[in-house]
Each structure stands twice: as structure tokens, then as C-alpha cells.
Amino acid sequence: MQPLSSSALREALFDAVDEGDLDRLSSLCEAHEQAICDAFPGWRTLPEPYREGPRLRWYIQGMTSVAQHMAAMRGRPELFAALTTVPEDTQALLRRLEQALADIDALAAEGRYAEAEAKARAALAEASGHKSGHQAMLTGRLGECLFHTGRVAEARAPFEATLTLCEESGDDQGALAALFSLFEVRRYLGDTAEAAATAERIASVLDRLGDADEARTFRRRAERVRAGEPRCRVVALVNGKPAELDELGGLQGSVQFIYERNRPELRAASIATEEGERLGAAGEFVRALEAFRRAAVADRHDPSPVYQAGVTCLFMGRAAEAAELFRKTEELAPGWFRCRAYRYLAERISAGTLDPGVFAAVTEFDRPDLDPTEKIRRAREALAKTDLGLLHVALGDALAAERKSLEARAAYRRGLDLAEEPDVRTQLLVKLGNLVDDPAERIRLYRDAIALDGNLLFAAVARLSLASLPSA
């Protein structure tokens, strides 16, 4: 066989690897054994045309496969040993990048995203030109910093770059993580067509990796996103896995209901909201409101800080302001937690038709340190002053906890006679439905609860309960 130039020999070897032609690879290695050994150290320096895209993968696979073949079949292990030996300066760089990743994660966990972003950018500058998984991870961390501080549109480019890097290196799990991030970016920005296409792409990758169940889940997500997700809905967690309410029939296992929005949560906003909740629990309402304001600025789509600000205003006696905040919560996420029931209370307090102390009385029943007997006493005391549907909910719950079913049913029925607000009526219908003996009445109560469009959580409970009744 005629001698080949170093570049021509490399090209022939790497093409044989790429094509899976083991006979050709073996023939070349046998005929050019010494030439390969002499040229191999120079091949370790990656030529400029091969530093990105499909040619990068072709080059890396070629180098690795040739070194492995020479070690296994030609008795020349020094090529593979040289390939796997990392120079000291590269080792030092990798250690610095590892530390940078750890520092970024620690800063982000504390909500110090500006510092985390600066650290990510500095590490990326140092890693420039060094192809490794660190570059992909650092680029992804930069995207996360931008995303969770509300610069969602800016986060798209880093996540797309991360996806490209992971695909080039064959990192399937990294590529999936990048696709998940891009899916959330596109959902947040309202790019429903792109978000749905990304969900389908995720499903295809999951299928290829053998996770058919999760792939089906993402194909259903693609359909929902394309059709238009509600701003707020309730989904079920069945044994820890999410399921839509229309998928509940025949499901077995423990079920928990959670609120699901059409946009992901931004961490900068949730950190400020959590701070406000801590301050509010300590009675520092003015500082709590400031924290909620910062959270709402960080994420103008998030209902949580707006809702919590409304609750805080009610505690401060600012009922008119609270009513407006609950109205805003309803716009952002219809049916979010108790925003409908609390708005009703705030509006009546503001109008002067309800005593301001009723709100404090209602919230007392959430205290875990009060036993049912004490709750019954407090509920009856409050009802003697104000005959209110929510107070009958509290009385019925306490009586049910004491296994006084007949009295609990009476409390719920009295509440239904009074309650005008659909949120509270939904609760009463479901709670009464859980206690009545007549199956036909139970079915009617559950169906009425679903039709009200009041409390999303209790309507979901009614759906699950109906699905379990054979006569329904």
C-alpha cells in the first residue's frame, strides 16, 4: 500500500470509523502502524475546521476508535494512554470550572443571581475554545440566571447553545435538560407553537431513550399547549406523577391535587414571596408588603405575591386595597387558592356590610394547634355574631373531625342556604356530598359543585369522587 500523508491517513482512518467499516480500519492500521504512531500526537491538536458541528464528533470518534483499535489489535497502548492523559494546565482549568459550577449553584440557591451570572460569564470566557461538558453546563447555568431573574427572552440563546453543545457531544441527558428549559422559556413567552413543537421534540428523544410513558406525557402536553393552556387549572399527582383531571378514571394510588399555571415560576419572584410570607407570619406586615411588591415586579405573571399581598392587606384592615389585589390575582390565575372567597369578604368589609374581624376569625381555623372542640366553640361564637357561609364550613369541618356527622351535615346545609359566593358553595357541596347517605344526592351534590366554576380544588375532588362511584 502506498504511503499516505498524515492528513490523508487520518481522513481515511476516521472515515472508516464513521462508516463502521472495521475491516477497512483494521487494514489501514496494519499497513500504516508506525506512521499512525508517529502522527498521532499531532492529531491530538484539533484543527480549526473540526472544532464544531458534526465534524467535531467525527474527529473525536475517529481519534478514540483508532487509539482503542491500536491498543487492542496492534499491541500499541501508548496512543490510548496519551489520549486519556490530560495535560496539567488542562487539569487546572477543569478544576477551576468545576469550582465555578459549584459556586454558581450555591449563589443561585441563595437567590444571588447577579453574582451567579457574573461567575458564569467569567468561567465561560476562561473556557472559550475548550470543548468539554463544562462549557455546556456553564452555558446552561447562564440561561438559568437570566430566566429566573425575568430576562426570559435573553435566556433563549444560552439554552439553544447548550442544546447544540450537548447534541454535538452525544450527551442525551444534557440535551433533554436544555430542551426542557427551552420548553419553559417558550411557554413563559407565550410562543405556543414553538413550545408545542419543543414538547414533541422532547417526546421523540424520550422515545429513543426508551422512556415511552414519559414520551406519551409530553405528547399530551404538546397537544394542551397548542390548544391553549388555561391560566390556572388543577391537576392531580397520582403516586407523585401528574395527571389531568380527564385522565382520572380508573386511576389507583394516592392522589394529591395541585394548582398548575400556564407559565413556570421564576425563582427570583418566589424567593421574594417566601420572604414576604415569613415577615407576614411574624406580624411585620409593612415589610411583607414590600417583599411581595418586589416579587410582583420580578415576575408580572405570578399570582402568588399579589394574592399574599391581598391577604396581608386584609390583616392590616385595608379591605378595599385587598379586594383590588384579589381581583388582580383572579386575572392572573382564575381560581387561585382562596382568591375568590377572600375577594368576596374584602368587598363586603370594604362596603361596611361585614365586620372586619370576620377575616381574622376565618383564618384562625387554619391553626394546627387548635383541636376540633376548640374550633367548634370558636365557630359557634363567631356565628352568633355573623351568619356566614365560610363560618359554617369551619363549623362543619370541626364537627366532622369529631365524628359528629349529623351535626356536620346540618352545618353544611345551613351554609348552603346562606352562601352566595361560588367558591364557598363549591366547598360546601363537596363536603356535604362526602357525608350524605343517599348515593343519588351525593352524585347530585358533586355534579353541582363541578358546574359552579367556583373552587377549582374542590371541583377536582368532586370529579375524582364521581369517577369512583359506579352509579355515576
C-alpha positions as CSV (number, residue, x, y, z in Angstrom):
1,M,0.0,0.0,0.0
2,Q,1.3,3.4,-1.0
3,P,2.4,5.8,1.9
4,L,-0.2,8.4,2.8
5,S,0.3,11.9,4.1
6,S,-0.6,12.4,7.8
7,S,-3.8,14.3,6.9
8,A,-4.8,11.7,4.3
9,L,-4.1,8.8,6.6
10,R,-6.2,10.5,9.4
11,E,-9.0,11.1,6.9
12,A,-9.1,7.5,5.8
13,L,-9.0,6.1,9.3
14,F,-11.7,8.4,10.7
15,D,-13.9,7.8,7.7
16,A,-13.6,4.0,8.3
17,V,-14.7,4.6,11.9
18,D,-17.6,6.8,10.9
19,E,-18.8,4.3,8.3
20,G,-18.5,1.4,10.7
21,D,-16.1,-0.4,8.3
22,L,-14.0,-2.4,10.8
23,D,-12.2,-4.4,8.0
24,R,-11.0,-1.2,6.4
25,L,-9.9,0.2,9.8
26,S,-8.0,-2.9,10.6
27,S,-6.3,-3.0,7.2
28,L,-5.2,0.7,7.5
29,C,-3.9,0.2,11.0
30,E,-1.9,-2.9,9.9
31,A,-0.4,-1.3,6.8
32,H,0.4,2.1,8.4
33,E,1.1,1.1,12.0
34,Q,4.2,3.1,12.6
35,A,3.0,6.1,10.6
36,I,-0.1,6.2,12.8
37,C,2.0,6.1,15.9
38,D,4.3,8.8,14.6
39,A,1.4,11.1,13.5
40,F,-1.0,10.5,16.4
41,P,0.5,13.1,18.9
42,G,0.0,15.8,16.3
43,W,-3.6,14.7,15.6
44,R,-4.4,15.5,19.3
45,T,-4.4,19.2,18.4
46,L,-7.8,19.8,17.0
47,P,-7.6,21.5,13.6
48,E,-9.8,24.6,13.1
49,P,-12.2,23.1,10.6
50,Y,-13.2,20.4,13.0
51,R,-14.0,22.4,16.1
52,E,-17.7,22.5,15.9
53,G,-20.7,20.8,14.3
54,P,-20.8,17.2,13.0
55,R,-17.1,17.3,12.1
56,L,-16.2,17.7,15.7
57,R,-18.0,14.4,16.6
58,W,-16.5,12.7,13.6
59,Y,-13.0,13.8,14.7
60,I,-13.4,12.8,18.4
61,Q,-14.9,9.4,17.5
62,G,-12.1,8.8,15.0
63,M,-9.4,9.5,17.5
64,T,-10.9,7.4,20.2
65,S,-11.6,4.4,18.0
66,V,-8.2,4.4,16.3
67,A,-6.5,4.5,19.7
68,Q,-8.6,1.7,21.0
69,H,-8.0,-0.5,18.0
70,M,-4.3,0.1,18.1
71,A,-4.2,-0.9,21.8
72,A,-6.4,-4.0,21.4
73,M,-5.3,-5.3,18.0
74,R,-1.8,-4.0,17.3
75,G,-0.4,-4.1,20.8
76,R,0.2,-0.3,20.9
77,P,-1.4,1.0,24.1
78,E,0.6,4.3,24.1
79,L,-1.8,6.0,21.8
80,F,-4.8,5.5,24.0
81,A,-2.7,6.3,27.1
82,A,-1.7,9.6,25.6
83,L,-5.3,10.3,24.5
84,T,-6.6,9.8,28.1
85,T,-3.8,11.7,29.8
86,V,-4.9,15.3,30.4
87,P,-2.2,17.9,30.5
88,E,-1.6,19.7,33.8
89,D,-2.7,23.1,32.6
90,T,-6.0,21.5,31.3
91,Q,-6.5,19.7,34.6
92,A,-6.1,23.0,36.4
93,L,-8.6,24.6,34.1
94,L,-11.1,21.8,34.6
95,R,-10.7,22.2,38.4
96,R,-11.5,25.9,38.1
97,L,-14.5,25.2,36.0
98,E,-15.8,22.6,38.5
99,Q,-15.4,25.1,41.3
100,A,-17.1,27.8,39.2
101,L,-20.1,25.5,38.7
102,A,-20.3,24.7,42.4
103,D,-20.1,28.5,43.3
104,I,-22.8,29.3,40.7
105,D,-25.2,26.7,42.2
106,A,-24.6,28.0,45.7
107,L,-25.2,31.6,44.7
108,A,-28.4,30.7,42.8
109,A,-29.7,28.7,45.7
110,E,-29.4,31.9,47.9
111,G,-31.1,34.0,45.2
112,R,-27.9,35.9,44.4
113,Y,-28.4,35.6,40.7
114,A,-26.4,38.7,39.7
115,E,-23.3,37.2,41.3
116,A,-24.1,33.8,39.8
117,E,-24.5,35.3,36.3
118,A,-21.1,37.2,36.6
119,K,-19.4,34.0,37.7
120,A,-20.9,32.1,34.8
121,R,-19.8,34.6,32.3
122,A,-16.3,34.8,33.7
123,A,-16.0,31.0,33.6
124,L,-17.3,30.8,30.1
125,A,-14.7,33.3,29.0
126,E,-12.0,31.2,30.5
127,A,-13.4,28.0,29.0
128,S,-13.6,29.6,25.5
129,G,-12.2,27.2,22.9
130,H,-12.1,24.3,25.4
131,K,-14.6,21.7,24.2
132,S,-16.0,19.9,27.3
133,G,-19.1,19.2,29.2
134,H,-18.2,22.1,31.4
135,Q,-18.9,24.6,28.7
136,A,-22.4,23.2,28.1
137,M,-23.1,23.2,31.8
138,L,-21.9,26.8,32.3
139,T,-23.9,28.0,29.3
140,G,-27.0,26.3,30.8
141,R,-26.3,27.9,34.2
142,L,-26.1,31.3,32.5
143,G,-29.5,30.7,30.9
144,E,-31.0,29.8,34.2
145,C,-29.7,33.0,35.8
146,L,-31.3,35.0,33.0
147,F,-34.5,33.0,33.1
148,H,-35.1,33.2,36.9
149,T,-34.5,36.9,37.1
150,G,-37.1,37.7,34.5
151,R,-34.9,38.1,31.4
152,V,-36.7,35.2,29.8
153,A,-36.2,36.2,26.2
154,E,-32.5,36.6,26.8
155,A,-32.3,33.1,28.3
156,R,-33.3,31.5,25.0
157,A,-29.9,31.9,23.3
158,P,-27.8,30.2,26.1
159,F,-30.3,27.3,26.3
160,E,-30.1,26.9,22.5
161,A,-26.3,27.0,22.6
162,T,-26.4,24.4,25.4
163,L,-28.6,22.1,23.3
164,T,-26.2,22.4,20.4
165,L,-23.1,21.6,22.6
166,C,-24.9,18.6,24.1
167,E,-26.0,17.2,20.8
168,E,-22.6,17.6,19.3
169,S,-21.0,15.6,22.2
170,G,-23.7,13.0,22.3
171,D,-24.9,14.0,25.8
172,D,-28.6,12.9,25.6
173,Q,-29.4,13.8,29.2
174,G,-27.9,17.3,28.8
175,A,-29.8,17.8,25.5
176,L,-33.0,16.8,27.3
177,A,-32.4,19.3,30.1
178,A,-31.8,22.0,27.5
179,L,-35.0,21.1,25.7
180,F,-36.9,21.2,29.0
181,S,-35.6,24.7,29.6
182,L,-36.4,25.9,26.1
183,F,-39.9,24.5,26.5
184,E,-40.4,26.5,29.7
185,V,-39.0,29.7,28.0
186,R,-41.4,29.3,25.1
187,R,-44.3,28.7,27.4
188,Y,-43.5,31.7,29.5
189,L,-43.2,34.0,26.4
190,G,-46.5,32.7,25.1
191,D,-44.9,31.1,22.0
192,T,-47.4,28.3,22.0
193,A,-46.5,26.9,18.6
194,E,-42.7,26.7,19.4
195,A,-43.4,25.4,22.9
196,A,-45.6,22.6,21.5
197,A,-43.0,21.7,18.9
198,T,-40.4,21.6,21.6
199,A,-42.6,19.2,23.7
200,E,-42.9,16.9,20.7
201,R,-39.1,17.0,20.2
202,I,-38.7,16.1,23.9
203,A,-41.1,13.2,23.4
204,S,-39.0,11.9,20.4
205,V,-35.8,12.0,22.4
206,L,-37.6,10.1,25.3
207,D,-38.9,7.5,22.9
208,R,-35.3,7.0,21.6
209,L,-34.1,6.6,25.1
210,G,-36.7,4.0,25.9
211,D,-39.0,6.1,28.2
212,A,-42.3,5.5,26.4
213,D,-44.5,6.6,29.3
214,E,-42.8,10.0,29.7
215,A,-42.8,10.4,25.9
216,R,-46.6,10.0,25.9
217,T,-46.9,12.5,28.7
218,F,-45.0,15.1,26.6
219,R,-47.0,14.5,23.5
220,R,-50.2,15.2,25.6
221,R,-48.5,18.3,26.9
222,A,-47.8,19.4,23.3
223,E,-51.5,19.0,22.5
224,R,-52.6,21.0,25.5
225,V,-50.1,23.8,24.8
226,R,-51.1,24.0,21.2
227,A,-54.8,24.2,22.1
228,G,-54.1,26.9,24.7
229,E,-53.4,26.2,28.4
230,P,-55.7,27.8,31.0
231,R,-54.0,30.4,33.0
232,C,-54.8,28.3,36.1
233,R,-56.1,24.8,36.5
234,V,-55.9,21.9,39.0
235,V,-54.0,18.7,38.1
236,A,-53.7,15.5,40.1
237,L,-50.5,14.0,41.4
238,V,-51.1,10.2,41.4
239,N,-48.3,8.4,43.2
240,G,-46.2,11.5,42.5
241,K,-46.9,11.7,38.8
242,P,-49.0,14.5,37.3
243,A,-52.3,13.6,35.6
244,E,-55.0,15.8,34.1
245,L,-58.5,15.6,35.6
246,D,-59.9,14.0,32.4
247,E,-57.4,11.2,33.0
248,L,-58.6,10.3,36.5
249,G,-61.0,7.5,35.7
250,G,-59.7,4.1,36.8
251,L,-56.5,5.5,38.4
252,Q,-55.3,3.9,41.6
253,G,-53.0,5.1,44.3
254,S,-52.6,8.2,46.5
255,V,-53.9,11.4,44.8
256,Q,-52.9,14.9,45.6
257,F,-54.3,18.0,43.8
258,I,-52.1,21.0,42.9
259,Y,-52.5,24.2,41.0
260,E,-50.9,24.4,37.6
261,R,-50.4,27.6,35.7
262,N,-49.7,28.2,32.0
263,R,-46.3,29.6,32.9
264,P,-43.4,28.4,35.0
265,E,-42.4,30.1,38.3
266,L,-39.4,32.5,38.3
267,R,-37.2,31.8,41.2
268,A,-36.4,35.5,41.9
269,A,-40.1,36.1,42.5
270,S,-40.7,33.0,44.6
271,I,-37.7,33.9,46.9
272,A,-39.2,37.4,47.5
273,T,-42.6,35.9,48.0
274,E,-41.2,33.4,50.6
275,E,-39.5,36.3,52.4
276,G,-42.8,38.2,52.5
277,E,-44.6,35.1,53.9
278,R,-42.1,34.8,56.7
279,L,-42.4,38.5,57.5
280,G,-46.2,38.3,57.4
281,A,-46.2,35.3,59.8
282,A,-44.1,37.4,62.2
283,G,-46.6,40.3,62.0
284,E,-44.2,42.6,60.1
285,F,-46.9,43.5,57.5
286,V,-45.3,46.6,56.1
287,R,-42.1,44.8,55.3
288,A,-44.0,41.8,54.0
289,L,-45.9,44.1,51.5
290,E,-42.6,45.5,50.3
291,A,-41.3,41.9,49.7
292,F,-44.5,41.0,47.8
293,R,-44.1,44.2,45.7
294,R,-40.6,43.2,44.7
295,A,-41.8,39.7,43.8
296,A,-44.5,41.0,41.6
297,V,-42.0,43.3,39.8
298,A,-39.7,40.3,39.3
299,D,-42.5,38.3,37.6
300,R,-45.5,40.2,36.4
301,H,-47.3,37.0,35.6
302,D,-47.0,35.3,39.1
303,P,-50.3,35.4,41.1
304,S,-48.6,34.3,44.4
305,P,-47.2,37.7,45.6
306,V,-50.3,39.5,44.5
307,Y,-52.5,37.1,46.4
308,Q,-50.3,37.2,49.5
309,A,-50.3,41.0,49.4
310,G,-54.1,40.9,49.4
311,V,-54.1,38.6,52.5
312,T,-51.7,40.9,54.2
313,C,-53.8,44.0,53.4
314,L,-56.8,42.2,55.0
315,F,-54.9,41.6,58.1
316,M,-53.9,45.3,58.1
317,G,-57.5,46.4,57.8
318,R,-57.0,47.7,54.2
319,A,-60.0,45.9,52.8
320,A,-60.6,47.9,49.6
321,E,-56.9,47.5,48.6
322,A,-57.2,43.8,49.4
323,A,-60.2,43.4,47.2
324,E,-58.4,45.0,44.2
325,L,-55.4,42.7,44.8
326,F,-57.6,39.6,44.8
327,R,-59.3,40.9,41.6
328,K,-55.8,41.1,40.0
329,T,-55.0,37.6,41.3
330,E,-58.1,36.4,39.5
331,E,-56.9,38.0,36.3
332,L,-53.5,36.3,36.5
333,A,-54.7,32.9,37.7
334,P,-58.5,32.4,37.8
335,G,-59.5,30.4,40.9
336,W,-56.0,30.7,42.6
337,F,-56.3,29.2,46.1
338,R,-58.9,31.3,48.1
339,C,-58.8,34.5,46.0
340,R,-62.5,34.3,45.1
341,A,-63.7,33.7,48.6
342,Y,-61.3,36.3,50.1
343,R,-62.3,38.9,47.5
344,Y,-65.9,38.4,48.5
345,L,-65.0,39.0,52.1
346,A,-62.8,42.0,51.3
347,E,-65.6,43.6,49.2
348,R,-68.2,43.2,51.9
349,I,-65.8,44.5,54.6
350,S,-65.0,47.5,52.4
351,A,-68.7,48.2,51.8
352,G,-69.3,48.1,55.5
353,T,-71.7,45.1,55.4
354,L,-69.4,42.7,57.2
355,D,-67.5,43.1,60.4
356,P,-63.7,43.4,59.7
357,G,-63.0,40.9,62.5
358,V,-64.6,38.1,60.5
359,F,-61.5,37.6,58.3
360,A,-59.3,37.1,61.4
361,A,-61.9,34.7,62.8
362,V,-61.9,32.7,59.5
363,T,-58.2,32.4,59.3
364,E,-58.0,31.1,62.9
365,F,-59.5,27.8,61.8
366,D,-56.3,27.1,59.8
367,R,-54.3,26.9,63.0
368,P,-53.0,23.3,63.5
369,D,-52.7,23.8,67.3
370,L,-56.5,24.2,67.8
371,D,-58.3,20.9,68.5
372,P,-61.7,20.3,66.9
373,T,-63.5,21.0,70.2
374,E,-62.0,24.5,70.4
375,K,-62.7,25.1,66.7
376,I,-66.4,24.2,67.3
377,R,-66.6,26.6,70.2
378,R,-65.0,29.4,68.2
379,A,-67.1,28.8,65.1
380,R,-70.3,28.9,67.1
381,E,-69.2,32.1,68.9
382,A,-68.4,33.7,65.5
383,L,-71.7,32.6,64.0
384,A,-73.6,34.1,66.9
385,K,-72.3,37.5,65.6
386,T,-72.2,36.8,61.8
387,D,-74.2,34.1,60.0
388,L,-71.6,33.5,57.2
389,G,-71.2,30.6,54.8
390,L,-67.4,30.3,55.5
391,L,-68.0,30.0,59.2
392,H,-70.4,27.2,58.6
393,V,-67.7,25.5,56.5
394,A,-65.4,25.8,59.6
395,L,-68.0,24.5,62.0
396,G,-68.9,21.5,59.7
397,D,-65.2,20.6,59.4
398,A,-64.7,20.6,63.1
399,L,-67.8,18.6,63.8
400,A,-66.8,16.1,61.1
401,A,-63.4,15.8,62.7
402,E,-65.2,14.9,66.0
403,R,-67.2,12.3,64.0
404,K,-70.5,14.2,64.6
405,S,-71.7,13.5,61.1
406,L,-75.3,14.6,61.6
407,E,-74.4,17.9,63.1
408,A,-71.7,18.5,60.4
409,R,-74.3,17.8,57.6
410,A,-76.6,20.3,59.3
411,A,-73.8,22.9,59.4
412,Y,-73.0,22.4,55.7
413,R,-76.7,22.6,54.7
414,R,-77.1,25.8,56.7
415,G,-74.1,27.2,54.9
416,L,-75.6,26.4,51.5
417,D,-78.7,28.3,52.5
418,L,-76.5,31.4,53.0
419,A,-73.5,31.2,50.7
420,E,-73.8,33.3,47.6
421,E,-70.1,33.1,46.6
422,P,-69.4,30.2,44.2
423,D,-66.1,29.3,45.8
424,V,-67.6,28.7,49.2
425,R,-70.7,27.0,47.7
426,T,-68.3,24.5,46.0
427,Q,-66.7,23.7,49.2
428,L,-70.0,23.1,51.0
429,L,-71.4,21.0,48.2
430,V,-68.4,18.7,48.2
431,K,-68.1,18.4,52.0
432,L,-71.8,17.7,52.3
433,G,-71.6,15.2,49.4
434,N,-68.8,13.3,51.3
435,L,-71.2,12.8,54.3
436,V,-74.7,12.2,52.9
437,D,-76.0,8.6,52.8
438,D,-78.1,8.8,49.7
439,P,-76.0,7.9,46.6
440,A,-78.3,9.9,44.3
441,E,-77.9,13.0,46.5
442,R,-74.2,12.5,46.7
443,I,-73.9,12.4,42.9
444,R,-76.1,15.5,42.5
445,L,-74.1,17.5,45.0
446,Y,-70.8,16.6,43.3
447,R,-72.2,17.5,39.9
448,D,-73.5,20.8,41.2
449,A,-70.0,21.5,42.6
450,I,-68.3,20.9,39.3
451,A,-70.9,23.1,37.4
452,L,-70.4,26.1,39.6
453,D,-66.9,27.0,38.4
454,G,-66.1,28.2,42.0
455,N,-63.4,26.5,43.9
456,L,-61.1,24.6,41.5
457,L,-59.6,22.3,44.1
458,F,-62.9,21.1,45.5
459,A,-64.4,20.8,42.0
460,A,-61.4,18.5,41.2
461,V,-62.2,16.5,44.4
462,A,-65.8,16.2,43.1
463,R,-64.6,14.9,39.8
464,L,-62.4,12.2,41.4
465,S,-65.2,11.2,43.7
466,L,-67.7,10.9,40.9
467,A,-65.2,8.8,38.9
468,S,-65.1,6.3,41.8
469,L,-68.9,5.9,42.0
470,P,-70.1,3.1,39.8
471,S,-73.7,4.6,39.6
472,A,-72.4,8.0,38.4
